[in-house]
Amino acid sequence: MSGALRRNTTLTRLIHKHSITDHRTPPPGLKAQLQSKAYLRAPNVFRKAKDYDLSPPSLFSSAFFSAKSSSSSAAATASTGLVGWYLGLVKNRPILTKSVTAALIYTAADLSSQTIAKSDTYDPVRTLRMAGYGMLLLGPSLHFWFNFMAKTFPKRDMFSTLKKMALGQGLYGPTMTVVFFSVNAFLQGENGGEVFDRLKRDLVPTLLSGVMYWPVCDFITYRFIPVHLQTLVSNGFSYLWTIYLTYMASLEKASAMASD
């Protein structure tokens, strides 16, 4: 009985020893196959590392590109925020926004005109007159005029653009020029006869100068600019024109110049 137990124990130990050996050391054919697979997988590892560019970037390059991207994104955000803010005002309060814009442009134009003229003293009342004209008259009238043109000629093709330009040069432009000279003269204390003399002297030369300036501006405005932004673009073109207008409006009375 004891001999049989010893034989069984010995047999169990041998079986256990061979099973461990089999797990630890694969057969020669299987070992070669595993080595070949490992060898084939090695280039894939290096290839993936190359594809993903795992090399660490230098401190200078990372800092440079980070600062450049952050500054450009901040500038783009600020620009987009300002434009979006203005477009929101144009949409929600179109007449007020366009009127304030015209007042600011006329104020800047009059400041430029007085600087160019090199007058001895700055005339704030004159600047206030120009700002009031832009705020109360020009801004609202441009809003309604451009909307009227868009409803009358809704297309922006060449023929419609030329018709809008003709009406602008033949109707709106001369009317607003007369209003500008008349209001400015009345605010300076001139009577009806003096205003008429000023118009007789200054109106035709001013209109002839406008014919040389405004057609190109009107073509760009009517042809390429959406109607809700046409007042802004026209006011932008008005900056240079207003410098000329404020100079003409600041001339002496026609009767005084005739008497001299």
C-alpha positions as CSV (number, residue, x, y, z in Angstrom):
1,M,0.0,0.0,0.0
2,S,2.7,2.5,1.0
3,G,4.7,1.5,-2.1
4,A,1.7,2.3,-4.3
5,L,1.4,5.7,-2.7
6,R,5.0,6.5,-3.3
7,R,4.7,5.6,-6.9
8,N,1.6,7.8,-7.3
9,T,3.4,10.7,-5.6
10,T,6.4,10.3,-7.9
11,L,4.2,10.2,-11.0
12,T,2.3,13.3,-9.9
13,R,5.5,15.2,-9.4
14,L,6.8,14.2,-12.8
15,I,3.5,15.3,-14.5
16,H,3.6,18.6,-12.6
17,K,7.2,19.3,-13.5
18,H,6.6,18.6,-17.2
19,S,3.5,20.9,-17.3
20,I,5.4,23.8,-15.8
21,T,8.3,23.3,-18.3
22,D,5.8,23.3,-21.2
23,H,4.3,26.6,-20.1
24,R,7.7,28.3,-19.6
25,T,9.5,27.0,-22.7
26,P,7.5,26.7,-25.9
27,P,8.4,24.1,-28.5
28,P,11.1,25.1,-31.0
29,G,8.7,25.7,-33.9
30,L,6.3,27.8,-31.8
31,K,9.2,29.8,-30.4
32,A,10.6,30.7,-33.9
33,Q,7.1,31.7,-35.0
34,L,6.6,34.0,-32.0
35,Q,10.0,35.6,-32.6
36,S,9.2,36.3,-36.3
37,K,5.9,37.9,-35.3
38,A,7.6,40.1,-32.8
39,Y,10.2,41.1,-35.4
40,L,7.4,42.0,-37.9
41,R,5.6,44.1,-35.3
42,A,8.7,46.2,-34.5
43,P,8.6,48.4,-37.6
44,N,4.9,49.2,-37.0
45,V,5.8,50.7,-33.6
46,F,8.4,53.0,-35.1
47,R,6.1,53.9,-38.0
48,K,3.3,54.9,-35.7
49,A,5.7,57.0,-33.6
50,K,6.9,58.7,-36.8
51,D,3.3,59.3,-38.0
52,Y,2.2,60.9,-34.7
53,D,5.4,62.9,-34.4
54,L,6.1,62.1,-30.8
55,S,9.3,64.1,-30.7
56,P,9.0,66.8,-28.0
57,P,8.8,70.4,-29.4
58,S,11.3,72.9,-28.4
59,L,10.4,75.5,-25.8
60,F,10.9,78.4,-28.1
61,S,8.7,77.1,-30.9
62,S,5.8,76.1,-28.6
63,A,5.9,79.5,-26.9
64,F,6.1,81.4,-30.2
65,F,3.2,79.6,-31.8
66,S,1.1,79.7,-28.7
67,A,1.6,83.5,-28.3
68,K,0.9,84.0,-32.0
69,S,-2.3,82.0,-32.1
70,S,-3.6,83.6,-28.9
71,S,-2.9,87.1,-30.1
72,S,-4.5,86.5,-33.5
73,S,-7.6,84.8,-31.9
74,A,-8.0,87.7,-29.5
75,A,-7.8,90.3,-32.3
76,A,-10.2,88.3,-34.4
77,T,-12.6,88.0,-31.4
78,A,-12.4,91.7,-30.7
79,S,-13.0,92.7,-34.4
80,T,-15.9,90.3,-34.7
81,G,-17.4,91.5,-31.4
82,L,-17.2,95.2,-32.5
83,V,-18.7,94.4,-36.0
84,G,-21.4,92.2,-34.5
85,W,-22.3,94.8,-31.9
86,Y,-22.7,97.5,-34.6
87,L,-24.7,95.2,-36.8
88,G,-27.0,94.4,-33.9
89,L,-27.6,98.2,-33.3
90,V,-28.3,98.7,-37.0
91,K,-30.8,95.8,-36.9
92,N,-32.5,96.8,-33.7
93,R,-32.3,100.7,-33.9
94,P,-31.5,101.5,-37.5
95,I,-32.4,105.2,-37.7
96,L,-30.8,106.1,-34.4
97,T,-27.6,104.1,-35.2
98,K,-27.3,105.6,-38.6
99,S,-27.9,109.1,-37.3
100,V,-25.3,108.8,-34.6
101,T,-22.8,107.5,-37.2
102,A,-23.5,110.4,-39.5
103,A,-23.0,112.8,-36.6
104,L,-19.7,111.3,-35.6
105,I,-18.4,111.4,-39.2
106,Y,-19.5,115.0,-39.7
107,T,-17.8,115.9,-36.5
108,A,-14.6,114.3,-37.5
109,A,-14.8,115.9,-41.0
110,D,-15.3,119.4,-39.5
111,L,-12.4,118.9,-37.1
112,S,-10.2,117.9,-40.1
113,S,-11.5,120.8,-42.1
114,Q,-10.6,123.3,-39.4
115,T,-7.2,121.7,-39.0
116,I,-6.4,121.9,-42.7
117,A,-7.6,125.5,-42.9
118,K,-5.3,126.3,-40.0
119,S,-7.7,128.8,-38.5
120,D,-6.4,130.9,-35.6
121,T,-9.1,129.7,-33.2
122,Y,-11.1,126.5,-33.1
123,D,-14.8,127.1,-33.6
124,P,-16.8,124.5,-31.5
125,V,-20.2,126.0,-32.6
126,R,-19.4,125.2,-36.2
127,T,-18.6,121.6,-35.3
128,L,-21.8,121.4,-33.3
129,R,-23.7,122.6,-36.4
130,M,-22.2,119.9,-38.5
131,A,-22.9,117.2,-35.9
132,G,-26.5,118.3,-35.6
133,Y,-26.9,118.3,-39.4
134,G,-25.6,114.7,-39.6
135,M,-27.7,113.6,-36.6
136,L,-31.0,115.2,-37.4
137,L,-31.1,115.5,-41.2
138,L,-28.5,113.4,-43.1
139,G,-28.6,110.2,-41.1
140,P,-32.4,109.7,-41.2
141,S,-32.7,110.9,-44.8
142,L,-30.1,108.4,-46.0
143,H,-31.9,105.6,-44.2
144,F,-35.2,106.3,-45.9
145,W,-33.6,107.1,-49.2
146,F,-31.7,103.8,-49.4
147,N,-34.7,101.8,-48.3
148,F,-36.8,103.6,-51.0
149,M,-34.2,102.8,-53.6
150,A,-34.1,99.1,-52.5
151,K,-37.9,98.8,-52.7
152,T,-38.2,100.6,-56.0
153,F,-35.3,98.8,-57.7
154,P,-34.7,95.6,-55.7
155,K,-32.1,94.2,-58.0
156,R,-28.4,95.0,-57.8
157,D,-27.6,94.5,-61.5
158,M,-25.9,97.0,-63.7
159,F,-29.1,98.6,-65.1
160,S,-30.7,99.0,-61.6
161,T,-27.5,100.4,-60.2
162,L,-27.3,103.1,-63.0
163,K,-30.9,104.1,-62.3
164,K,-30.2,104.5,-58.6
165,M,-27.1,106.5,-59.4
166,A,-29.1,108.8,-61.7
167,L,-31.8,109.5,-59.2
168,G,-29.2,110.1,-56.5
169,Q,-27.2,112.6,-58.6
170,G,-30.3,114.3,-60.0
171,L,-32.7,114.3,-57.0
172,Y,-31.3,113.4,-53.6
173,G,-27.8,115.0,-53.9
174,P,-28.9,118.5,-55.0
175,T,-31.8,118.5,-52.5
176,M,-29.5,117.7,-49.5
177,T,-26.9,120.2,-50.7
178,V,-29.5,123.0,-50.8
179,V,-30.7,121.9,-47.3
180,F,-27.1,121.8,-46.0
181,F,-26.2,125.3,-47.2
182,S,-29.6,126.8,-46.1
183,V,-29.7,125.3,-42.6
184,N,-26.0,126.2,-42.0
185,A,-26.6,129.8,-43.2
186,F,-29.7,130.3,-41.1
187,L,-27.9,129.0,-38.0
188,Q,-25.2,131.5,-38.7
189,G,-27.8,134.3,-38.6
190,E,-28.2,135.0,-42.3
191,N,-31.6,136.1,-43.6
192,G,-33.5,134.8,-46.6
193,G,-31.9,137.1,-49.1
194,E,-28.4,136.2,-47.9
195,V,-29.2,132.5,-48.0
196,F,-30.4,132.9,-51.6
197,D,-27.3,134.8,-52.6
198,R,-25.1,132.1,-51.0
199,L,-27.0,129.3,-52.9
200,K,-26.6,131.3,-56.1
201,R,-22.9,131.6,-55.6
202,D,-22.0,128.2,-54.1
203,L,-24.6,125.6,-55.2
204,V,-23.6,125.1,-58.9
205,P,-19.8,124.8,-58.2
206,T,-20.6,122.3,-55.3
207,L,-22.8,120.2,-57.5
208,L,-20.2,120.1,-60.3
209,S,-17.6,119.0,-57.8
210,G,-20.0,116.3,-56.6
211,V,-20.5,115.0,-60.1
212,M,-16.7,114.3,-60.2
213,Y,-16.8,112.5,-56.8
214,W,-20.1,110.8,-56.0
215,P,-20.8,108.6,-59.1
216,V,-18.0,106.2,-58.2
217,C,-19.0,106.1,-54.5
218,D,-22.7,105.5,-55.5
219,F,-21.7,102.7,-57.9
220,I,-19.8,100.9,-55.1
221,T,-22.6,101.5,-52.6
222,Y,-25.6,100.5,-54.8
223,R,-23.8,97.6,-56.6
224,F,-22.0,95.8,-53.8
225,I,-23.2,96.9,-50.4
226,P,-26.3,95.4,-48.6
227,V,-29.1,97.9,-48.0
228,H,-28.8,97.9,-44.2
229,L,-25.1,98.9,-44.5
230,Q,-25.4,101.4,-47.4
231,T,-25.8,104.4,-45.0
232,L,-22.6,103.5,-43.2
233,V,-20.6,103.2,-46.4
234,S,-22.1,106.4,-47.8
235,N,-21.2,108.2,-44.6
236,G,-17.7,106.8,-44.9
237,F,-17.5,108.3,-48.4
238,S,-19.0,111.5,-47.0
239,Y,-16.0,112.1,-44.8
240,L,-13.8,113.6,-47.6
241,W,-16.8,115.3,-49.2
242,T,-17.9,116.9,-45.9
243,I,-14.4,118.4,-45.5
244,Y,-15.1,120.2,-48.7
245,L,-18.7,121.1,-47.8
246,T,-17.7,122.6,-44.4
247,Y,-15.1,124.7,-46.1
248,M,-17.7,126.0,-48.6
249,A,-20.2,126.6,-45.8
250,S,-17.7,128.5,-43.8
251,L,-17.1,131.1,-46.5
252,E,-18.2,134.7,-45.9
253,K,-21.6,135.9,-46.9
254,A,-22.0,136.4,-50.6
255,S,-23.1,140.0,-50.1
256,A,-20.0,140.8,-48.0
257,M,-17.7,139.3,-50.6
258,A,-19.5,141.3,-53.3
259,S,-19.1,144.6,-51.4
260,D,-15.4,144.0,-51.0
